[in-house]
Amino acid sequence: MYVDPQKITAEKSSMLHSSNRMLETILRDRYKILKQLGSRQFCDTYLAKDEDLPEQPFCVVKQLSPKDLDPLFWPTAKRLFTTEAEVLHRLGKHDQIPQLLALFKENQEFYLVEEFIEGNDLSEEISVGKQWNEEQVIVFLYEILGILAFVHQNHVIHRDIKPSNLIRRKKDGKIVIIDFGAAKQIPTDIATFKGQTSFTVAIGTPGYVANEQANGNPKFNSDIYATGIIAIQALTGIHPLPKDTTTNEIIWRNQININPELADILDKMVRYDFQERYQSADEVLQAIKSVFDQKISSSLVVSPPVLPLAPVPSTQSQVNKWSRGDLIAASALFFALLAFLSTLIQLPIFIKILKENQATNIANQQPQTQLDTNWIDYHNIEQGIKIKYPANWERQDIQNPVTAEVVIFLPAQESENNIFPTKLVIKVEDLSKRPMTLDEYTNSVIWEIRQFLQEANIIKSSSATLAHRPAHKIVYSGKYQQSELVTNMEVWALKSNKVYIITYSADSKKYSESLETAKQMIKSFEID
């Protein structure tokens, strides 16, 4: 947040007094305060250890502690504090965002406990006079934008991306985004595909805050602006960056000689007018990948997420070796063999063979001629999944670990210009960080739908099977945008700390058009 310089001395004194008072305090008979890490106008942050666990790991305790606030500001302080807890609860499943461990009230004080990230913040790596090379900056953008894509997909704007809020984790070198105290949650009906948001309180750090955010109207690409500023600072070693007094654009390209394509990407990230910037983190990632794919592959020293919308690796693209012509030829050979067998065996035995084939889903519950000539096999070896889909449907391979999406299927008649196209999406989510039972996962999904989907309505919720495993299926509707109602059929099953999710979605008026096809696709789904 913006800080009044005149209050700094008073806040330091208050911080020292608060630190002495809290030292060695044990909260909830569990969290022992060790030292103070920082202080804001409404929140004190402490390093603590969790004495309930055998290894007594470190954790971070935040205390809502307004300092000389106008009483009118108290509701805002409390809202920002609880917002951070809500955001961490939703986003902490990402490996590069701290987990929320507890939220409680004790002795009339509010506390938040979150995962402690051991490492150094990037202000130690990005400072005046220090310069990164292009490869370092590309890898940095690749990693941070991958996390932001996940954050924005969950309808959250961080609003305070800066070097001190980016921690280089000691154990693996990955960057972790911390401090969601300034984050703004955007209702799904407001977070449109154009990135439009409602007016809000001006929050941010001077030097990194975009113009529209400073004016109280943050966008998702306000975080992209801040990320671009950090990247330019890392390249040039200059802070703060100068601006053109006429256009308000950042002046920096005359300070360093770099690849002009990288410079163009950075320029677009930090445009003064948010409408001229990249509109999503995914869009920036695509631009980076299209130019620097080889450089990324050869320069990574950590393991950042795979870029959204990345092409399927060549080893997977070779999996589907049978063309449609091969399938037709095989189908003809198969029926010729059946005709020959029918002259050798009795009809009842022949019928029994057909039933056994149906039981093993060879025909995907469809007539054999129709299946073999009109359906295509999709097999993803890396994720260990198989499914059949209509030959006239479009397939988009995603392989996005940030959103957990693996592949999307769209009917041929669907247009990319549709606000919400009919689609069937397969996701494979890793639950090893937070193992769940099927019931626990089901409860979390239903809670998220009711919490974050505009006009959410659970139409049906029932037990099911998916790939011969116990599963749960729900049918629900709601609004992702203000104009249209969307209906979804979603089914999921768990195996080896992974959840396999298939979602069929369509504009409610068109939901029934491809419903039966979607059901047949779901029936054909297999897990290796």
C-alpha positions in Angstrom: 0.0 0.0 0.0 1.0 3.7 -0.2 2.8 4.8 2.9 2.8 8.3 4.4 6.5 9.1 5.0 5.6 11.1 8.1 4.3 8.0 9.8 7.4 5.8 9.2 9.2 6.8 12.5 6.0 6.3 14.6 5.4 2.9 12.9 9.0 1.8 13.6 8.5 2.6 17.3 5.1 0.8 17.4 6.7 -2.2 15.6 9.4 -2.5 18.3 6.9 -2.2 21.1 4.6 -4.8 19.4 7.5 -7.1 18.8 8.6 -7.1 22.5 5.0 -7.7 23.6 4.4 -10.6 21.3 7.8 -12.3 21.6 7.5 -15.9 23.0 3.7 -15.6 23.0 2.1 -19.0 22.1 -1.2 -18.6 20.1 -3.8 -21.3 20.2 -1.4 -23.3 22.4 0.4 -24.0 19.2 2.1 -21.2 17.3 5.1 -19.7 19.3 6.1 -16.2 18.2 9.9 -16.0 17.6 10.5 -12.6 16.0 8.8 -9.8 14.0 9.3 -9.8 10.3 7.5 -6.6 9.4 4.7 -4.2 10.0 2.1 -2.4 8.0 -0.4 0.3 8.8 -2.9 -2.4 9.8 -1.0 -5.7 10.1 2.1 -7.0 12.0 3.9 -10.1 10.6 5.8 -12.6 12.8 8.0 -15.6 12.3 6.7 -18.5 14.5 7.1 -22.2 14.9 4.3 -24.8 15.0 4.8 -26.7 18.2 2.0 -29.1 17.4 4.0 -30.9 14.7 7.0 -33.2 15.4 9.5 -31.2 13.4 8.1 -27.9 14.7 8.3 -26.2 11.3 8.5 -22.4 10.9 5.3 -20.5 9.8 4.2 -16.9 9.3 1.7 -15.3 11.7 -0.1 -12.1 10.7 -2.0 -10.1 13.3 -4.6 -7.6 12.4 -3.3 -4.6 14.3 -4.4 -1.1 13.1 -2.1 1.7 14.2 -3.6 5.1 14.8 -6.2 4.5 12.2 -9.2 6.7 11.6 -12.1 4.6 12.8 -13.6 4.8 9.3 -10.6 2.8 8.0 -11.1 -0.1 10.4 -13.7 -1.9 8.2 -11.3 -1.6 5.2 -8.4 -3.0 7.2 -10.4 -5.9 8.4 -11.6 -6.6 4.8 -8.1 -6.6 3.4 -7.0 -8.9 6.2 -9.8 -11.4 5.7 -9.4 -11.1 1.9 -5.8 -12.3 2.2 -7.0 -15.4 4.1 -9.7 -16.1 1.5 -7.3 -15.7 -1.4 -4.7 -18.0 0.2 -7.3 -20.6 0.9 -8.2 -20.6 -2.8 -4.8 -20.2 -4.3 -2.6 -22.1 -1.9 -3.0 -25.3 -3.8 -0.4 -23.9 -6.3 3.1 -24.9 -5.3 4.4 -21.4 -5.7 1.9 -19.6 -3.5 2.0 -20.0 0.3 -0.7 -22.2 1.9 -3.2 -20.9 4.4 -2.7 -22.9 7.7 -5.1 -21.2 10.1 -7.4 -18.2 10.6 -8.7 -17.5 14.1 -9.6 -15.0 16.7 -7.9 -15.0 20.2 -8.2 -12.5 23.0 -10.2 -10.2 20.7 -7.4 -10.2 18.1 -7.5 -11.6 14.6 -4.7 -13.9 13.3 -3.8 -15.5 10.1 -1.2 -18.3 9.8 0.4 -19.2 6.5 3.3 -21.3 5.2 6.8 -20.0 5.7 8.9 -19.8 2.5 12.6 -20.0 3.2 14.7 -18.1 0.8 15.6 -14.6 -0.3 13.3 -12.0 -2.0 14.3 -10.7 -5.4 15.1 -7.2 -4.1 18.5 -8.9 -3.2 18.9 -9.9 -6.9 17.4 -6.9 -8.6 19.0 -3.7 -7.5 20.6 -0.5 -8.9 23.7 -1.3 -10.9 23.0 -5.1 -11.2 22.0 -6.4 -14.6 20.5 -9.7 -15.6 21.1 -11.2 -19.0 18.3 -12.0 -21.5 18.1 -15.6 -20.6 17.6 -14.8 -16.9 14.8 -12.4 -17.7 13.1 -14.8 -20.1 13.1 -17.5 -17.5 11.8 -15.0 -14.8 8.9 -14.0 -17.1 8.1 -17.6 -18.0 7.8 -18.5 -14.3 6.0 -15.5 -12.8 3.5 -15.2 -15.7 2.7 -18.9 -15.2 1.8 -18.3 -11.6 -0.2 -15.1 -12.5 -2.2 -17.1 -15.1 -3.4 -19.3 -12.3 -4.1 -16.4 -10.0 -6.1 -14.5 -12.6 -8.0 -17.6 -13.6 -9.2 -17.7 -10.0 -10.5 -14.1 -10.5 -7.8 -12.5 -8.3 -5.6 -9.5 -9.0 -2.5 -9.5 -6.7 -2.1 -5.7 -7.0 1.4 -5.6 -5.3 3.8 -7.4 -7.6 7.3 -6.2 -6.7 10.7 -7.7 -6.0 10.2 -7.9 -2.2 7.0 -10.0 -2.7 8.8 -12.5 -4.9 10.8 -15.1 -2.9 13.5 -17.3 -4.4 12.8 -20.6 -2.5 15.9 -22.0 -1.1 15.1 -25.7 -1.6 14.5 -25.6 -5.3 15.2 -22.1 -6.7 11.6 -21.5 -7.7 10.0 -18.1 -7.3 7.1 -17.9 -4.9 4.6 -15.0 -4.9 3.8 -13.8 -1.4 1.7 -11.2 0.4 -1.8 -11.3 -1.0 -2.9 -8.7 1.6 -3.6 -6.2 -1.2 -5.2 -8.7 -3.5 -8.6 -8.0 -5.0 -11.1 -10.8 -5.7 -13.1 -10.1 -8.9 -16.6 -11.7 -9.0 -17.0 -14.0 -12.0 -19.7 -11.8 -13.5 -17.3 -8.8 -13.4 -14.2 -10.6 -14.5 -15.1 -10.8 -18.2 -13.0 -12.1 -21.0 -11.9 -8.5 -21.7 -10.4 -8.2 -18.2 -12.9 -5.5 -17.1 -13.2 -5.0 -13.3 -15.1 -2.7 -11.0 -13.8 0.4 -9.3 -11.9 -0.1 -6.0 -9.6 1.6 -3.5 -6.2 2.6 -4.9 -3.5 0.1 -3.7 0.0 -0.6 -4.9 3.6 0.3 -4.6 4.9 3.4 -6.4 7.2 2.5 -9.3 5.3 -0.8 -9.9 1.7 0.3 -9.9 -0.1 0.8 -13.2 -1.9 4.0 -13.9 -5.4 2.5 -13.9 -4.7 0.8 -10.6 -3.4 4.0 -9.0 -6.7 5.5 -10.1 -8.7 2.8 -8.2 -9.6 0.7 -11.3 -7.2 -2.3 -11.4 -7.2 -4.8 -14.3 -5.7 -8.2 -14.5 -3.0 -6.8 -16.8 -2.1 -4.3 -14.0 -0.1 -7.3 -12.6 1.4 -7.7 -16.0 2.6 -4.1 -16.0 4.3 -4.6 -12.6 6.0 -7.8 -13.8 7.3 -6.0 -16.9 8.7 -3.2 -14.8 10.6 -5.7 -12.7 12.0 -7.4 -15.8 13.1 -4.1 -17.3 14.8 -3.1 -14.0 16.6 -6.5 -13.9 17.9 -5.9 -17.5 18.9 -2.3 -17.1 19.9 -2.1 -13.4 17.9 1.2 -13.3 15.4 2.0 -10.6 13.1 4.0 -10.7 12.7 3.9 -14.5 12.3 7.3 -16.3 9.1 8.2 -18.1 8.3 10.3 -21.1 6.6 13.4 -19.7 4.4 13.6 -22.8 3.2 10.0 -23.2 3.9 8.6 -19.7 5.6 5.6 -21.4 8.6 4.0 -19.8 12.0 5.1 -21.4 14.5 2.3 -21.2 15.5 0.9 -24.7 18.3 3.4 -25.1 19.9 2.1 -21.9 20.7 -1.4 -23.2 21.2 -3.4 -26.4 19.0 -6.5 -26.3 17.0 -8.7 -28.7 14.4 -6.3 -30.3 11.7 -9.0 -30.1 12.2 -9.3 -26.3 12.2 -5.5 -26.1 8.9 -5.3 -28.0 7.3 -7.8 -25.6 8.4 -5.8 -22.6 7.2 -2.6 -24.1 3.8 -4.0 -24.6 3.7 -5.3 -21.0 4.3 -1.8 -19.6 2.1 0.3 -21.9 0.6 3.3 -20.0 -2.8 2.6 -21.5 -4.0 -0.9 -20.3 -5.9 -1.4 -23.5 -2.6 -1.4 -25.4 -1.1 -4.0 -23.1 -1.3 -7.7 -23.3 -4.7 -8.6 -21.9 -3.7 -11.8 -20.1 -0.7 -13.6 -18.7 -1.4 -16.5 -21.2 -1.1 -14.0 -24.1 2.3 -12.9 -22.9 3.5 -16.4 -22.4 2.5 -17.3 -25.9 4.4 -14.3 -27.3 7.5 -15.4 -25.3 7.3 -19.0 -26.3 6.8 -18.2 -30.0 10.1 -16.3 -30.0 12.2 -17.9 -27.3 11.1 -21.5 -27.2 14.6 -22.9 -27.7 16.2 -20.4 -25.4 13.8 -21.3 -22.6 14.4 -25.0 -23.0 18.2 -24.6 -22.8 18.3 -21.9 -20.1 16.0 -23.2 -17.3 17.8 -23.9 -14.1 14.6 -24.5 -12.1 11.4 -26.2 -13.0 8.8 -23.5 -13.8 5.4 -24.5 -15.1 4.9 -25.5 -18.7 3.5 -22.7 -20.7 -0.2 -22.7 -21.3 -1.2 -23.7 -24.8 2.2 -25.2 -25.4 2.3 -27.7 -28.3 2.1 -31.3 -27.5 5.6 -32.9 -27.3 6.7 -34.8 -30.4 6.6 -38.1 -28.4 3.0 -37.6 -27.8 2.1 -36.4 -31.3 3.3 -39.7 -32.6 1.1 -41.7 -30.3 -1.9 -41.6 -32.6 -0.2 -43.4 -35.5 -3.4 -44.5 -37.2 -4.9 -42.2 -39.7 -8.6 -42.2 -40.5 -7.8 -44.2 -43.7 -6.0 -46.8 -41.5 -9.1 -47.0 -39.2 -11.4 -47.5 -42.2 -9.2 -50.2 -43.6 -9.0 -51.9 -40.2 -12.8 -51.6 -39.8 -13.3 -53.3 -43.2 -10.9 -56.1 -42.3 -12.6 -56.6 -38.9 -16.1 -57.0 -40.5 -14.7 -59.4 -43.1 -13.3 -61.5 -40.3 -16.7 -61.4 -38.5 -18.4 -62.6 -41.7 -16.0 -65.4 -41.9 -16.5 -66.4 -38.3 -20.3 -66.3 -38.6 -20.1 -69.3 -41.0 -18.1 -71.3 -38.4 -20.0 -70.6 -35.2 -23.5 -70.7 -34.1 -25.5 -67.5 -33.8 -25.8 -67.6 -29.9 -22.0 -67.7 -29.6 -21.7 -64.9 -32.0 -24.1 -62.8 -30.0 -22.1 -63.6 -26.8 -18.9 -62.3 -28.4 -20.6 -59.1 -29.4 -21.9 -58.5 -25.9 -18.4 -59.2 -24.4 -17.0 -56.6 -26.8 -19.6 -54.1 -25.7 -18.8 -54.8 -22.1 -15.2 -53.8 -22.7 -16.2 -50.6 -24.4 -14.7 -51.6 -27.7 -17.6 -49.9 -29.4 -17.9 -47.1 -26.8 -21.6 -48.1 -26.6 -22.0 -47.1 -30.2 -22.7 -49.3 -33.3 -19.4 -50.7 -34.5 -19.5 -49.2 -38.0 -20.4 -45.7 -36.7 -17.6 -45.8 -34.0 -14.8 -47.0 -36.2 -15.5 -44.6 -39.0 -16.6 -41.4 -37.1 -14.6 -41.5 -33.9 -10.9 -40.9 -33.1 -8.8 -42.2 -30.3 -7.0 -39.7 -28.1 -4.2 -41.1 -25.9 -2.0 -39.0 -23.6 0.8 -41.1 -22.4 2.2 -38.5 -20.0 -1.1 -38.1 -18.1 -2.1 -41.8 -18.6 -5.6 -41.1 -20.1 -7.5 -42.2 -23.2 -10.8 -41.0 -24.7 -12.7 -41.2 -28.0 -14.0 -38.1 -29.7 -16.0 -37.4 -32.9 -13.8 -36.9 -36.0 -15.6 -33.7 -36.8 -14.8 -32.1 -33.4 -11.7 -29.9 -33.0 -9.1 -30.9 -30.5 -6.9 -28.4 -28.7 -3.9 -29.8 -26.7 -3.2 -27.6 -23.7 -0.9 -29.4 -21.2 -1.2 -26.5 -18.7 -0.2 -27.5 -15.2 -1.3 -24.1 -13.9 -4.9 -24.7 -14.8 -4.6 -28.5 -14.8 -6.2 -28.6 -18.3 -4.8 -31.3 -20.6 -7.1 -31.1 -23.7 -10.2 -29.4 -24.9 -12.7 -30.7 -27.5 -15.0 -28.4 -29.4 -17.9 -29.2 -31.9 -17.0 -28.3 -35.4 -19.7 -25.6 -35.6 -18.4 -23.7 -32.7 -16.7 -20.4 -33.4 -13.8 -19.0 -31.5 -15.7 -15.7 -31.4 -18.4 -17.2 -29.3 -18.4 -15.7 -25.8 -18.9 -19.1 -24.3 -18.4 -22.0 -26.8 -19.7 -25.5 -26.2 -16.7 -27.6 -25.1 -15.6 -30.7 -23.2 -12.5 -30.2 -21.1 -10.3 -32.8 -19.4 -8.2 -31.8 -16.4 -5.8 -33.8 -14.4 -5.0 -32.2 -11.0 -2.2 -33.3 -8.7 -3.5 -33.7 -5.1 -0.2 -34.9 -3.6 0.3 -31.6 -1.8 -3.1 -31.8 -0.3 -4.5 -35.4 -0.4 -8.3 -35.6 -0.4 -10.9 -38.3 -0.4 -13.6 -38.3 -3.1 -16.1 -36.8 -0.7 -13.7 -34.1 0.4 -12.9 -33.1 -3.1 -16.6 -33.1 -4.0 -17.4 -30.8 -1.1 -14.6 -28.4 -2.1 -15.9 -28.2 -5.7 -19.5 -27.6 -4.6 -18.3 -24.9 -2.1 -16.3 -23.1 -4.9 -19.3 -23.2 -7.3 -21.6 -21.7 -4.7 -19.0 -19.2 -3.6 -17.7 -17.9 -6.8 -20.2 -18.6 -9.6 -22.7 -15.9 -10.3 -26.3 -17.2 -9.9 -25.0 -20.7 -9.1 -27.6 -23.5 -9.1 -26.7 -27.1 -8.4 -29.2 -29.0 -10.6 -28.1 -32.5 -9.8 -25.4 -34.1 -7.6 -25.0 -37.8 -7.5 -22.5 -40.7 -7.3 -21.2 -42.0 -10.7 -18.4 -44.0 -12.3 -15.6 -42.8 -14.4 -13.0 -45.1 -16.1 -14.5 -47.9 -13.9 -13.7 -46.0 -10.7 -16.0 -44.5 -8.1 -16.8 -40.9 -9.1 -19.1 -38.0 -8.5 -21.1 -36.1 -11.1 -22.8 -32.7 -10.8 -24.9 -30.7 -13.2 -25.0 -27.0 -12.4 -25.6 -23.6 -14.0 -24.4 -20.1 -13.5 -23.0 -17.0 -15.1 -19.4 -16.6 -16.0 -20.3 -13.3 -17.7 -23.2 -11.0 -17.2 -25.1 -11.9 -20.4 -25.6 -15.6 -20.7 -26.4 -18.6 -18.4 -24.0 -21.6 -18.8 -24.9 -25.2 -17.9 -22.1 -27.6 -16.9 -22.0 -31.4 -16.4 -18.8 -32.3 -14.5 -17.6 -35.7 -13.3 -14.4 -36.6 -11.5 -12.6 -39.6 -10.0 -9.5 -40.0 -7.9 -6.5 -42.3 -8.5 -3.0 -42.2 -6.8 -3.4 -38.6 -5.5 -4.6 -37.3 -8.8 -8.1 -36.2 -9.7 -9.4 -36.7 -13.2 -12.1 -34.2 -14.2 -14.2 -34.0 -17.3 -16.4 -31.0 -17.8 -19.0 -30.5 -20.5 -20.1 -26.9 -20.7 -22.4 -24.9 -23.0 -24.6 -22.0 -23.2 -27.8 -23.2 -21.4 -29.8 -22.7 -24.6 -27.4 -25.0 -26.5 -26.6 -27.4 -23.7 -28.7 -30.3 -25.0 -27.4 -30.2 -28.6 -24.1 -32.0 -27.9 -25.1 -33.6 -24.5 -25.4 -37.2 -25.8 -22.1 -37.0 -27.6 -20.4 -35.7 -24.4 -21.9 -38.6 -22.5 -20.5 -41.1 -25.0 -17.1 -39.4 -24.8 -17.2 -39.6 -21.0 -18.1 -43.3 -21.1 -15.1 -44.0 -23.3 -12.7 -42.3 -20.9 -9.9 -44.6 -19.6 -7.1 -44.1 -17.0 -4.0 -46.2 -17.6 
